[in-house]
Amino acid sequence: MQKSVKVVGIGGSSRPGSTVERALRLVLGEAARLGAEVSLVGGAELELPLFDPRTAAGRRPAARRLLAEVAAADGVVLASPAYHGTVSGLLKNALDHLEQLRDDVRPYMSGRAVGCVAVGQGWQGAVTTLGALRDAAHALRGWNTPLGVAVSTAAARFTEAGECDDRHIRDQLTTMAAQVVDFARAQHALRAQDVHAQDARTQDPHAQNGHAQNGHAQDGLPADHALGDRLPGRPAAVAPVR
C-alpha cells in the first residue's frame, strides 16, 4: 500500500469564502482524492504579527501551527489574491515567518513540491502575482510544480460548494494537485531509500568507508536529505537582514 503524503495549503484572504480560498480548497480536495492527507492554514489563521527576527513572534499559537504544518508537509500549495500586482501582505508575512524553519532538518520548504495559485479580477494582476509566488517558493528552496495556475474572476467563478464553472481552470487546478502529490510520493521513496542505505552502512563500517573513498559522500549533507538538496543548482533561501 502506498504511504500517505501530507499536503498543506496556505493562503486565502481575511474574507471567509473568498475566491482564492475556494480555489485552494479545490486543489486540496483533489490532493485528498489522490490519497494525500491535507490541511489548510488560511483566513484568520494567517493574521499573524508582523515577522520580526528580533522577537519570538513565531512562538505565538497561530504562527506555531503554521510552522508545524509546513515542517511536517511533503507538499505545499500557496494561494494569494492579486493585490496591486503582487502577493497579499497577509500571505507574504506568513512566508516571512518560515524563516524560523531555517535550522530545521529540511530548512524552509526544502524537498517539497510547491503549487501556486493566484487570483485576480483580470489576467494581468493574476499572472504577475503568480510569478511573485513562484519566486518566493524558489527562494524558500521549494520546488515549483511545472504548472502554476492564474485565475481571472472575470473568466471563472466558483460556487459556494467550491466548484469552478470554467473547465480549463478546473483542469489546471486538479493537474497541479496531482503534480504536488506525485512529487511528494517520489520524495518519500527517495528518503526511504536513503534511510535504508544509511542503515546498511551503519551495520557495515567497511561499506561506509568504501562509500566515502569512492567520492559519493557529500560534505555537510546528511544522507537522508531529499532530492531537492541533492541536485546541482539547488535554490538557496536568503535570510532577512538582522
Contacts in CASP RR format, 6 or more apart in sequence:
PFRMAT RR
TARGET T0000
AUTHOR 0000-0000-0000
METHOD contacts of the structure
MODEL  1
MQKSVKVVGIGGSSRPGSTVERALRLVLGEAARLGAEVSLVGGAELELPL
FDPRTAAGRRPAARRLLAEVAAADGVVLASPAYHGTVSGLLKNALDHLEQ
LRDDVRPYMSGRAVGCVAVGQGWQGAVTTLGALRDAAHALRGWNTPLGVA
VSTAAARFTEAGECDDRHIRDQLTTMAAQVVDFARAQHALRAQDVHAQDA
RTQDPHAQNGHAQNGHAQDGLPADHALGDRLPGRPAAVAPVR
2 185 0 8 1.000
3 185 0 8 1.000
3 188 0 8 1.000
4 35 0 8 1.000
4 36 0 8 1.000
4 37 0 8 1.000
5 35 0 8 1.000
5 36 0 8 1.000
5 37 0 8 1.000
5 74 0 8 1.000
5 75 0 8 1.000
5 181 0 8 1.000
5 184 0 8 1.000
5 185 0 8 1.000
5 188 0 8 1.000
6 36 0 8 1.000
6 37 0 8 1.000
6 38 0 8 1.000
6 39 0 8 1.000
6 72 0 8 1.000
6 73 0 8 1.000
6 74 0 8 1.000
6 75 0 8 1.000
6 184 0 8 1.000
7 28 0 8 1.000
7 31 0 8 1.000
7 36 0 8 1.000
7 37 0 8 1.000
7 38 0 8 1.000
7 39 0 8 1.000
7 73 0 8 1.000
7 74 0 8 1.000
7 75 0 8 1.000
7 76 0 8 1.000
7 77 0 8 1.000
7 180 0 8 1.000
7 181 0 8 1.000
7 184 0 8 1.000
8 38 0 8 1.000
8 39 0 8 1.000
8 40 0 8 1.000
8 41 0 8 1.000
8 69 0 8 1.000
8 70 0 8 1.000
8 72 0 8 1.000
8 73 0 8 1.000
8 75 0 8 1.000
8 76 0 8 1.000
8 77 0 8 1.000
9 24 0 8 1.000
9 27 0 8 1.000
9 28 0 8 1.000
9 38 0 8 1.000
9 39 0 8 1.000
9 40 0 8 1.000
9 41 0 8 1.000
9 42 0 8 1.000
9 76 0 8 1.000
9 77 0 8 1.000
9 78 0 8 1.000
9 79 0 8 1.000
10 40 0 8 1.000
10 41 0 8 1.000
10 42 0 8 1.000
10 46 0 8 1.000
10 66 0 8 1.000
10 69 0 8 1.000
10 70 0 8 1.000
10 76 0 8 1.000
10 77 0 8 1.000
10 78 0 8 1.000
10 79 0 8 1.000
10 91 0 8 1.000
10 94 0 8 1.000
10 95 0 8 1.000
11 20 0 8 1.000
11 21 0 8 1.000
11 24 0 8 1.000
11 41 0 8 1.000
11 42 0 8 1.000
11 43 0 8 1.000
11 46 0 8 1.000
11 78 0 8 1.000
11 79 0 8 1.000
11 80 0 8 1.000
11 90 0 8 1.000
11 91 0 8 1.000
11 94 0 8 1.000
12 18 0 8 1.000
12 20 0 8 1.000
12 21 0 8 1.000
12 24 0 8 1.000
12 42 0 8 1.000
12 43 0 8 1.000
12 46 0 8 1.000
12 79 0 8 1.000
12 80 0 8 1.000
12 81 0 8 1.000
12 88 0 8 1.000
12 90 0 8 1.000
12 91 0 8 1.000
13 20 0 8 1.000
13 21 0 8 1.000
13 43 0 8 1.000
13 81 0 8 1.000
13 88 0 8 1.000
13 90 0 8 1.000
14 43 0 8 1.000
14 44 0 8 1.000
14 46 0 8 1.000
14 47 0 8 1.000
14 90 0 8 1.000
16 43 0 8 1.000
18 81 0 8 1.000
19 81 0 8 1.000
19 119 0 8 1.000
19 151 0 8 1.000
19 153 0 8 1.000
19 157 0 8 1.000
19 158 0 8 1.000
20 79 0 8 1.000
20 80 0 8 1.000
20 81 0 8 1.000
20 117 0 8 1.000
20 118 0 8 1.000
20 119 0 8 1.000
20 151 0 8 1.000
21 42 0 8 1.000
21 43 0 8 1.000
21 79 0 8 1.000
22 158 0 8 1.000
22 162 0 8 1.000
22 164 0 8 1.000
23 79 0 8 1.000
23 117 0 8 1.000
23 119 0 8 1.000
23 149 0 8 1.000
23 151 0 8 1.000
23 158 0 8 1.000
23 164 0 8 1.000
23 173 0 8 1.000
24 40 0 8 1.000
24 77 0 8 1.000
24 79 0 8 1.000
24 117 0 8 1.000
25 40 0 8 1.000
25 162 0 8 1.000
26 158 0 8 1.000
26 162 0 8 1.000
26 163 0 8 1.000
26 164 0 8 1.000
26 170 0 8 1.000
26 173 0 8 1.000
26 174 0 8 1.000
27 77 0 8 1.000
27 79 0 8 1.000
27 115 0 8 1.000
27 117 0 8 1.000
27 173 0 8 1.000
27 174 0 8 1.000
27 176 0 8 1.000
27 177 0 8 1.000
27 180 0 8 1.000
28 38 0 8 1.000
28 40 0 8 1.000
28 77 0 8 1.000
28 177 0 8 1.000
29 38 0 8 1.000
29 177 0 8 1.000
30 173 0 8 1.000
30 174 0 8 1.000
30 177 0 8 1.000
30 178 0 8 1.000
31 38 0 8 1.000
31 77 0 8 1.000
31 177 0 8 1.000
31 180 0 8 1.000
31 181 0 8 1.000
32 38 0 8 1.000
34 177 0 8 1.000
34 178 0 8 1.000
34 181 0 8 1.000
35 181 0 8 1.000
36 74 0 8 1.000
36 180 0 8 1.000
36 181 0 8 1.000
36 184 0 8 1.000
39 69 0 8 1.000
41 65 0 8 1.000
41 66 0 8 1.000
41 69 0 8 1.000
41 94 0 8 1.000
43 90 0 8 1.000
45 62 0 8 1.000
45 65 0 8 1.000
45 66 0 8 1.000
46 62 0 8 1.000
46 66 0 8 1.000
46 90 0 8 1.000
46 91 0 8 1.000
46 93 0 8 1.000
46 94 0 8 1.000
47 62 0 8 1.000
47 90 0 8 1.000
48 57 0 8 1.000
48 58 0 8 1.000
48 60 0 8 1.000
48 62 0 8 1.000
48 63 0 8 1.000
48 66 0 8 1.000
48 93 0 8 1.000
48 94 0 8 1.000
48 97 0 8 1.000
49 57 0 8 1.000
49 58 0 8 1.000
49 60 0 8 1.000
49 63 0 8 1.000
50 57 0 8 1.000
50 93 0 8 1.000
51 57 0 8 1.000
51 58 0 8 1.000
51 93 0 8 1.000
51 96 0 8 1.000
51 97 0 8 1.000
51 99 0 8 1.000
51 240 0 8 1.000
53 99 0 8 1.000
53 240 0 8 1.000
53 242 0 8 1.000
54 242 0 8 1.000
57 63 0 8 1.000
57 97 0 8 1.000
58 64 0 8 1.000
58 67 0 8 1.000
58 97 0 8 1.000
58 100 0 8 1.000
63 97 0 8 1.000
63 100 0 8 1.000
66 94 0 8 1.000
66 97 0 8 1.000
66 98 0 8 1.000
67 97 0 8 1.000
67 98 0 8 1.000
67 100 0 8 1.000
67 101 0 8 1.000
70 76 0 8 1.000
70 98 0 8 1.000
70 101 0 8 1.000
70 109 0 8 1.000
71 101 0 8 1.000
71 104 0 8 1.000
71 106 0 8 1.000
73 112 0 8 1.000
74 112 0 8 1.000
74 113 0 8 1.000
74 184 0 8 1.000
74 185 0 8 1.000
74 187 0 8 1.000
74 188 0 8 1.000
75 112 0 8 1.000
75 113 0 8 1.000
75 114 0 8 1.000
75 180 0 8 1.000
75 183 0 8 1.000
75 184 0 8 1.000
76 109 0 8 1.000
76 112 0 8 1.000
76 113 0 8 1.000
76 114 0 8 1.000
76 115 0 8 1.000
76 137 0 8 1.000
76 142 0 8 1.000
76 180 0 8 1.000
77 114 0 8 1.000
77 115 0 8 1.000
77 116 0 8 1.000
77 117 0 8 1.000
77 176 0 8 1.000
77 177 0 8 1.000
77 180 0 8 1.000
78 91 0 8 1.000
78 95 0 8 1.000
78 114 0 8 1.000
78 115 0 8 1.000
78 116 0 8 1.000
78 117 0 8 1.000
78 133 0 8 1.000
78 136 0 8 1.000
78 137 0 8 1.000
79 91 0 8 1.000
79 116 0 8 1.000
79 117 0 8 1.000
79 118 0 8 1.000
79 119 0 8 1.000
80 87 0 8 1.000
80 88 0 8 1.000
80 91 0 8 1.000
80 117 0 8 1.000
80 118 0 8 1.000
80 119 0 8 1.000
80 129 0 8 1.000
80 133 0 8 1.000
81 88 0 8 1.000
81 118 0 8 1.000
81 119 0 8 1.000
81 120 0 8 1.000
81 129 0 8 1.000
82 118 0 8 1.000
82 119 0 8 1.000
82 120 0 8 1.000
82 121 0 8 1.000
82 122 0 8 1.000
82 125 0 8 1.000
82 126 0 8 1.000
82 128 0 8 1.000
82 129 0 8 1.000
83 89 0 8 1.000
83 129 0 8 1.000
85 124 0 8 1.000
85 125 0 8 1.000
85 128 0 8 1.000
85 129 0 8 1.000
85 132 0 8 1.000
86 128 0 8 1.000
86 129 0 8 1.000
86 132 0 8 1.000
87 118 0 8 1.000
87 129 0 8 1.000
87 132 0 8 1.000
87 133 0 8 1.000
87 136 0 8 1.000
92 136 0 8 1.000
95 136 0 8 1.000
95 140 0 8 1.000
96 240 0 8 1.000
98 108 0 8 1.000
98 109 0 8 1.000
98 140 0 8 1.000
99 108 0 8 1.000
99 237 0 8 1.000
99 239 0 8 1.000
99 240 0 8 1.000
101 107 0 8 1.000
101 108 0 8 1.000
102 108 0 8 1.000
102 237 0 8 1.000
102 239 0 8 1.000
105 222 0 8 1.000
106 112 0 8 1.000
106 225 0 8 1.000
106 226 0 8 1.000
106 229 0 8 1.000
107 141 0 8 1.000
107 237 0 8 1.000
108 140 0 8 1.000
108 141 0 8 1.000
108 142 0 8 1.000
108 237 0 8 1.000
109 137 0 8 1.000
109 140 0 8 1.000
109 141 0 8 1.000
109 142 0 8 1.000
110 141 0 8 1.000
110 142 0 8 1.000
110 225 0 8 1.000
110 226 0 8 1.000
110 228 0 8 1.000
110 229 0 8 1.000
111 141 0 8 1.000
111 142 0 8 1.000
111 143 0 8 1.000
111 187 0 8 1.000
111 226 0 8 1.000
111 227 0 8 1.000
111 228 0 8 1.000
111 229 0 8 1.000
112 142 0 8 1.000
112 143 0 8 1.000
112 184 0 8 1.000
112 187 0 8 1.000
113 142 0 8 1.000
113 143 0 8 1.000
113 144 0 8 1.000
113 145 0 8 1.000
113 179 0 8 1.000
113 180 0 8 1.000
113 182 0 8 1.000
113 183 0 8 1.000
113 184 0 8 1.000
113 187 0 8 1.000
114 134 0 8 1.000
114 137 0 8 1.000
114 142 0 8 1.000
114 143 0 8 1.000
114 144 0 8 1.000
114 145 0 8 1.000
114 180 0 8 1.000
115 137 0 8 1.000
115 144 0 8 1.000
115 145 0 8 1.000
115 147 0 8 1.000
115 148 0 8 1.000
115 176 0 8 1.000
115 179 0 8 1.000
115 180 0 8 1.000
116 130 0 8 1.000
116 131 0 8 1.000
116 133 0 8 1.000
116 134 0 8 1.000
116 137 0 8 1.000
116 144 0 8 1.000
116 145 0 8 1.000
116 148 0 8 1.000
116 149 0 8 1.000
117 130 0 8 1.000
117 133 0 8 1.000
117 148 0 8 1.000
117 149 0 8 1.000
117 151 0 8 1.000
117 173 0 8 1.000
117 176 0 8 1.000
118 125 0 8 1.000
118 126 0 8 1.000
118 127 0 8 1.000
118 129 0 8 1.000
118 130 0 8 1.000
118 131 0 8 1.000
118 132 0 8 1.000
118 133 0 8 1.000
118 149 0 8 1.000
118 150 0 8 1.000
118 151 0 8 1.000
119 126 0 8 1.000
119 150 0 8 1.000
119 151 0 8 1.000
119 152 0 8 1.000
119 153 0 8 1.000
120 126 0 8 1.000
120 129 0 8 1.000
120 150 0 8 1.000
120 151 0 8 1.000
120 152 0 8 1.000
120 153 0 8 1.000
121 152 0 8 1.000
121 153 0 8 1.000
121 154 0 8 1.000
122 152 0 8 1.000
122 153 0 8 1.000
122 154 0 8 1.000
122 155 0 8 1.000
123 150 0 8 1.000
123 152 0 8 1.000
123 154 0 8 1.000
123 155 0 8 1.000
126 150 0 8 1.000
126 151 0 8 1.000
126 152 0 8 1.000
127 150 0 8 1.000
129 150 0 8 1.000
130 148 0 8 1.000
130 149 0 8 1.000
130 150 0 8 1.000
134 144 0 8 1.000
134 148 0 8 1.000
137 144 0 8 1.000
138 144 0 8 1.000
138 235 0 8 1.000
139 235 0 8 1.000
139 237 0 8 1.000
139 238 0 8 1.000
140 237 0 8 1.000
141 228 0 8 1.000
141 234 0 8 1.000
141 235 0 8 1.000
141 236 0 8 1.000
141 237 0 8 1.000
142 228 0 8 1.000
142 235 0 8 1.000
143 183 0 8 1.000
143 228 0 8 1.000
145 176 0 8 1.000
145 179 0 8 1.000
145 180 0 8 1.000
145 183 0 8 1.000
146 179 0 8 1.000
147 172 0 8 1.000
147 175 0 8 1.000
147 176 0 8 1.000
147 179 0 8 1.000
148 172 0 8 1.000
148 176 0 8 1.000
149 169 0 8 1.000
149 172 0 8 1.000
149 173 0 8 1.000
149 176 0 8 1.000
151 169 0 8 1.000
155 166 0 8 1.000
155 169 0 8 1.000
156 164 0 8 1.000
156 165 0 8 1.000
156 166 0 8 1.000
156 169 0 8 1.000
157 164 0 8 1.000
157 165 0 8 1.000
157 166 0 8 1.000
158 164 0 8 1.000
158 165 0 8 1.000
159 165 0 8 1.000
163 170 0 8 1.000
164 170 0 8 1.000
164 173 0 8 1.000
186 227 0 8 1.000
187 226 0 8 1.000
187 227 0 8 1.000
190 226 0 8 1.000
190 227 0 8 1.000
191 224 0 8 1.000
191 226 0 8 1.000
194 223 0 8 1.000
194 224 0 8 1.000
194 225 0 8 1.000
195 223 0 8 1.000
195 224 0 8 1.000
197 223 0 8 1.000
198 223 0 8 1.000
198 224 0 8 1.000
200 207 0 8 1.000
201 207 0 8 1.000
201 208 0 8 1.000
201 211 0 8 1.000
201 223 0 8 1.000
202 208 0 8 1.000
211 217 0 8 1.000
218 230 0 8 1.000
221 229 0 8 1.000
221 230 0 8 1.000
228 234 0 8 1.000
END
